[in-house]
Amino acid sequence: MEFFNYHHLRYFWAVARIGSVRGAAEELGVSQPSISAQIRLLEESLGEELFRRSGRRLVLTEAGEIAMTYADEIFSAGRELMNAISRGAGRSLKFNVGMTDSLSKLIGFEILKP
């Protein structure tokens, strides 16, 4: 089974958002040749070109647009995961329940018992 390389996708995602290898390299703190090589490997693994040149800018191909949609979802899910874990890590949640006097507290406790 072949595993997907998410580092390649991260570099692709940065270039697609920023529009240039140079800008992506600055944001990620890596060299431009490293970014280009990672994107080339991603394109080879997918069997499609993801960018075309338009002057000095890189423009997504149709396959690149599809890849960008998935990359946005993948990295959004990653951020959600990090937020969910950091909010709930090691902490119990507090859950308050109010009951009216017309409901017997013993019945209420039975209903809410774990």
C-alpha positions in Angstrom: 0.0 0.0 0.0 1.4 3.4 -1.0 1.2 6.1 1.7 0.5 9.7 0.9 3.3 12.2 1.7 1.7 15.1 3.6 4.9 17.2 3.5 4.6 17.3 -0.3 1.0 18.4 0.1 1.9 21.1 2.7 4.5 22.6 0.3 2.0 22.5 -2.6 -0.7 24.1 -0.4 1.7 27.0 0.6 2.7 27.6 -3.1 -1.0 27.5 -4.2 -2.1 30.0 -1.5 0.8 32.4 -2.0 1.2 32.0 -5.7 5.0 31.7 -5.8 7.7 29.2 -4.8 9.7 32.1 -3.4 6.9 33.3 -1.1 6.2 29.7 0.1 9.9 29.1 0.8 10.0 32.2 2.9 6.9 31.3 4.8 8.0 27.7 5.4 11.7 28.5 6.1 13.0 26.2 3.4 14.9 26.7 0.1 13.2 27.3 -3.2 14.7 24.2 -4.7 13.4 22.1 -1.8 9.9 23.4 -2.5 10.2 22.7 -6.2 11.5 19.2 -5.6 8.6 18.4 -3.2 6.0 19.6 -5.6 7.6 17.6 -8.4 7.4 14.5 -6.3 3.8 15.2 -5.5 3.0 15.7 -9.2 4.8 12.4 -10.0 2.9 10.5 -7.3 -0.5 11.9 -8.6 0.4 11.6 -12.2 -0.7 15.1 -13.0 0.8 18.6 -13.3 -0.6 20.8 -10.5 0.7 24.2 -11.7 1.3 26.0 -15.0 3.3 29.2 -15.4 1.6 32.5 -16.1 4.4 35.1 -16.4 6.1 35.0 -13.0 3.1 33.5 -11.2 2.1 29.9 -10.8 -1.5 29.1 -11.7 -3.3 25.9 -10.6 -4.3 23.5 -13.3 -7.6 21.7 -13.1 -5.9 18.9 -11.2 -4.3 21.5 -9.0 -7.7 23.0 -8.2 -8.9 19.6 -7.1 -5.8 19.1 -5.0 -6.2 22.5 -3.4 -9.8 21.8 -2.4 -8.6 18.6 -0.6 -5.6 20.3 0.9 -7.7 23.1 2.4 -10.0 20.5 4.0 -7.1 18.4 5.2 -5.3 21.3 6.9 -8.5 22.7 8.2 -9.2 19.4 9.9 -5.7 19.4 11.3 -6.3 22.8 12.9 -9.6 21.6 14.3 -7.9 18.5 15.8 -5.2 20.6 17.4 -7.8 23.0 18.8 -10.0 20.2 20.1 -7.1 18.5 21.8 -5.7 21.6 23.4 -9.1 22.6 24.7 -9.9 19.3 26.3 -6.5 17.9 27.2 -6.5 16.8 30.8 -9.6 18.7 31.8 -12.9 17.4 32.7 -15.9 19.2 31.4 -18.4 20.8 33.8 -22.0 20.0 33.1 -24.7 21.8 35.2 -28.3 20.5 35.4 -31.2 22.3 36.9 -34.4 20.6 38.1 -37.7 21.9 39.1 -39.2 21.1 42.4 -42.0 19.3 40.8 -39.6 16.5 39.6 -38.3 14.4 42.4 -34.6 14.8 42.7 -34.2 11.0 43.2 -35.8 10.5 39.8 -33.6 13.2 38.2 -30.5 11.6 39.7 -31.5 8.2 38.3 -32.1 9.7 34.8 -28.7 11.5 34.8 -26.7 8.7 36.4 -23.8 7.6 34.2 
